[in-house]
Amino acid sequence: MPLLSIQSNHEINASERDAAIGELSSQIASMLGKPESYVMVNIQHNPAMSFGGSRDPLVYIELKSLGMDENRTTEFSATLCGLVNEIFSIPADRVYIEFSSGPRHMWGWNGTTF
């Protein structure tokens, strides 16, 4: 049940956003070795953001997935920063990423938990 949530002060138009969601969903499934049918992607424009005292374009990412391999977060960071740069043209030094992998009983889906 991977969830990729992105907030940025960089606005993109609807067609670019829709294309980005599709690309990110596919890439997250591949990166984590999970079926894409379980991947959820959320992109939010939030103009009230700053990083390092600057309002230059930035991205905050949350990647949550059951059973995420904590030994691979550096690899995941590189992949996500590369995707953000490719899709949004935002450099890696303007990106923060939070990784989390909670217990299965703390994630609900389809009227039950994992």
Secondary structure, DSSP 4 states (H G I P E B T S, - for coil): --EEEEEESS---HHHHHHHHHHHHHHHHHHHT--GGG-EEEEEE-SS--BTTB-SS-EEEEEE-TT--GGGHHHHHHHHHHHHHHHH---GGGEEEEEE---GGG-EETTEE-
